[in-house]
Amino acid sequence: MTEVLIAGAGPTGLVAAIELARRGVAVRVIDKSPQPFHGSRGKGLQPRTLEVFDDLGVVEEVLALGGPYLPIRVYAGRVPVWRARIGKITAPTAQTPYPNLLMIPQNHTERVLRDRLTGLGVEVEFGVALTDFTQDAEGVTARLGDETTRVRYLVGADGAHSVVRKRLGIPFEGQTREAERMIVADVRLSGVDRDVWRAYVKPLRRRFMLAMAPLPGTELFQLIAPLRPGETPELTREAIQRRLADAGARSARVAEVAWSSVWRANIRMARRYRDGRALIAGDAAHVHSPAGGQGLNTGVQDAYNLGWKLAAVLAGADEELLETYEAERLPVAAVVLGLSTRLHDTAATSVTKAFKRGADTDQLGIHYRYSPLSVGERAGDRAADGVVTSVDGERLRLFDLYRGPHWTLLAAAEPPAELDPGVRVHRVRASPTGDAFTLVRPDGYIGLTCRDARQVSEYLRRITVPTRPAIRESAAGRSTE
Ligand SMILES: Cc1cc2nc3c(=O)[nH]c(=O)nc-3n(C[C@H](O)[C@H](O)[C@H](O)COP(=O)(O)OP(=O)(O)OC[C@H]3O[C@@H](n4cnc5c(N)ncnc54)[C@H](O)[C@@H]3O)c2cc1C
């Protein structure tokens, strides 16, 4: 029997499915679209998402398919007037192995995630839509067109127009700015080098006209062009060709429009993320401007936060654990909405300022310090990479210890004798936080730091780590070093 039905096989639904499937949960993923999404849309993967992908076992592939954010050359008409770069390119450090924003078309990211899911024995069912559902104390009855199915939980990763959110009557609060729209299209161009990202502004008034970013791993460029209020968008090859000429890109020839869409400024977030056995994540829970490249990344991290908790509850943990999903993720969405709206509004007045990025967009600073799951000094912080020394003198890379669906206890003192097999224990000379015990959650955040081994047992009892034997990838179970 399916335990969890995931509606929507975008990045959010796929990550949720991987997290559940690798913990042995029977999961079904449906998508109303007859085939996979084929556009570049969310093309920026933030450093924190790359760390999540490292844990999911897909980072190498994603890095191989993607590329760095190229320098930007801004033209006023045909005259180059300014150079810029989105973010700084920095060298990896021991704590941050993936410090840079990666550009990779969204359809390529989704393909990598789908392949990973296939490896776990789950295939996305395309052309199957969730049309309605009801829930009771034991489960959810979902209507998938003519089919009715019964599951224990439903995850709505069904995008901005989420059926799950609407059916639950969860308000989607915020604003829609009808006048602010832009064309986003993947185009094959000739007569344009692929060494820089070109942006065009209107001479004198400096109004943003168009940008074209070469997409790594393809022959395409992602073209972004704002529409004037009331303008009817034309998405044909000829119309895009005219737009390029108007902006000043005279040498560019449009050979093909591979994908196109019209984006409208919709800045909203859901008031709640859960109602009983139905939960929402990703664009179903929050939508905002693509400025700052936050949307896909926030959805991936919603799913990463939810996946292990849902698996734990299905394995016997208290349902209350699911409450911490909203408690931890809703405030993050609020911050992301503020940040992306600020960058979006800046872009309307100054193209040059719009490309400036601080550390706030890389998502490495996201923390859950305010969460009921965070106990002790530095609890709730991201568990950074680094090196610890085992009691035997072996140097251990932290991300190697964290990778997989388990909890990790770094113990610089005698650990509790009895621990759940879902916790891997490593005896170390000093734990990364300096405390005797550092307990790292499955999603790479510090849950607990403490001096007393009894506190570790108590904390884990409170959360009730899953006791299900089939934590598929932690074959070694509990290891003590
Ligand atoms: C122009 C543009 C540029 C962007 N740039 C960036 C960027 O640089 N970085 C970034 O992080 N984000 C970016 N984003 C945002 C990013 O694309 C989205 O945030 C991301 O796709 C959200 O993923 P999701 O899985 O939550 O939803 P979606 O990708 O929307 O997936 C939802 C899926 O659910 C399916 N579905 C819908 N209804 C049903 C139903 N009833 N039953 C079954 N299936 C259903 C849909 O077919 C779809 O496949 C950009 C967005 C746009 C428009």
The ligand as a MOL file (V3000), in Angstrom:
LIG
                    3D

  0  0  0     0  0            999 V3000
M  V30 BEGIN CTAB
M  V30 COUNTS 53 58 0 0 0
M  V30 BEGIN ATOM
M  V30 1 C 11.3830 32.8210 -14.9140 0
M  V30 2 C 11.6950 32.0510 -13.7000 0
M  V30 3 C 13.0070 32.0080 -13.2710 0
M  V30 4 C 13.2900 31.3350 -12.0890 0
M  V30 5 N 14.5810 31.3210 -11.6560 0
M  V30 6 C 14.8800 30.6630 -10.5120 0
M  V30 7 C 16.2310 30.5600 -10.0460 0
M  V30 8 O 17.1850 31.0690 -10.6540 0
M  V30 9 N 16.4440 29.8630 -8.9030 0
M  V30 10 C 15.4260 29.2940 -8.2120 0
M  V30 11 O 15.6870 28.7130 -7.1490 0
M  V30 12 N 14.1610 29.3460 -8.6450 0
M  V30 13 C 13.8430 30.0100 -9.7710 0
M  V30 14 N 12.5590 30.0310 -10.2200 0
M  V30 15 C 11.4910 29.3790 -9.4480 0
M  V30 16 C 11.3990 27.8770 -9.7000 0
M  V30 17 O 11.2250 27.5880 -11.0490 0
M  V30 18 C 10.2280 27.3200 -8.8870 0
M  V30 19 O 10.3060 27.8250 -7.5780 0
M  V30 20 C 10.2790 25.7990 -8.8520 0
M  V30 21 O 9.9540 25.2430 -10.0780 0
M  V30 22 C 9.3040 25.2730 -7.7990 0
M  V30 23 O 9.3630 23.8800 -7.7640 0
M  V30 24 P 8.1030 23.0350 -7.2860 0
M  V30 25 O 8.5030 21.6290 -7.4620 0
M  V30 26 O 7.6820 23.5080 -5.9470 0
M  V30 27 O 6.9350 23.4320 -8.2710 0
M  V30 28 P 6.8430 23.2370 -9.8580 0
M  V30 29 O 8.1890 23.2340 -10.4720 0
M  V30 30 O 5.8600 24.2510 -10.3190 0
M  V30 31 O 6.2490 21.7800 -10.0080 0
M  V30 32 C 4.9140 21.4820 -9.7070 0
M  V30 33 C 4.5060 20.2610 -10.4870 0
M  V30 34 O 3.2140 19.8670 -10.0610 0
M  V30 35 C 2.4640 19.4590 -11.1720 0
M  V30 36 N 1.0460 19.5840 -10.8120 0
M  V30 37 C 0.3240 20.7130 -10.6930 0
M  V30 38 N -0.9160 20.4300 -10.3120 0
M  V30 39 C -1.0020 19.0880 -10.1830 0
M  V30 40 C -2.0290 18.1840 -9.8180 0
M  V30 41 N -3.2640 18.6240 -9.5070 0
M  V30 42 N -1.7680 16.8730 -9.7920 0
M  V30 43 C -0.5210 16.4010 -10.1070 0
M  V30 44 N 0.4790 17.2240 -10.4780 0
M  V30 45 C 0.2470 18.5410 -10.5070 0
M  V30 46 C 2.9350 20.3420 -12.2920 0
M  V30 47 O 2.7030 19.7420 -13.5690 0
M  V30 48 C 4.4150 20.4950 -11.9880 0
M  V30 49 O 5.2060 19.5420 -12.6600 0
M  V30 50 C 12.2370 30.6940 -11.3800 0
M  V30 51 C 10.9360 30.7200 -11.8490 0
M  V30 52 C 10.6560 31.3930 -12.9990 0
M  V30 53 C 9.2390 31.4200 -13.4920 0
M  V30 END ATOM
M  V30 BEGIN BOND
M  V30 1 1 1 2
M  V30 2 1 2 3
M  V30 3 2 2 52
M  V30 4 2 3 4
M  V30 5 1 4 5
M  V30 6 1 4 50
M  V30 7 2 5 6
M  V30 8 1 6 7
M  V30 9 1 6 13
M  V30 10 2 7 8
M  V30 11 1 7 9
M  V30 12 1 9 10
M  V30 13 2 10 11
M  V30 14 1 10 12
M  V30 15 2 12 13
M  V30 16 1 13 14
M  V30 17 1 14 15
M  V30 18 1 14 50
M  V30 19 1 15 16
M  V30 20 1 16 17
M  V30 21 1 16 18
M  V30 22 1 18 19
M  V30 23 1 18 20
M  V30 24 1 20 21
M  V30 25 1 20 22
M  V30 26 1 22 23
M  V30 27 1 23 24
M  V30 28 2 24 25
M  V30 29 1 24 26
M  V30 30 1 24 27
M  V30 31 1 27 28
M  V30 32 2 28 29
M  V30 33 1 28 30
M  V30 34 1 28 31
M  V30 35 1 31 32
M  V30 36 1 32 33
M  V30 37 1 33 34
M  V30 38 1 33 48
M  V30 39 1 34 35
M  V30 40 1 35 36
M  V30 41 1 35 46
M  V30 42 1 36 37
M  V30 43 1 36 45
M  V30 44 2 37 38
M  V30 45 1 38 39
M  V30 46 1 39 40
M  V30 47 2 39 45
M  V30 48 1 40 41
M  V30 49 2 40 42
M  V30 50 1 42 43
M  V30 51 2 43 44
M  V30 52 1 44 45
M  V30 53 1 46 47
M  V30 54 1 46 48
M  V30 55 1 48 49
M  V30 56 2 50 51
M  V30 57 1 51 52
M  V30 58 1 52 53
M  V30 END BOND
M  V30 END CTAB
M  END
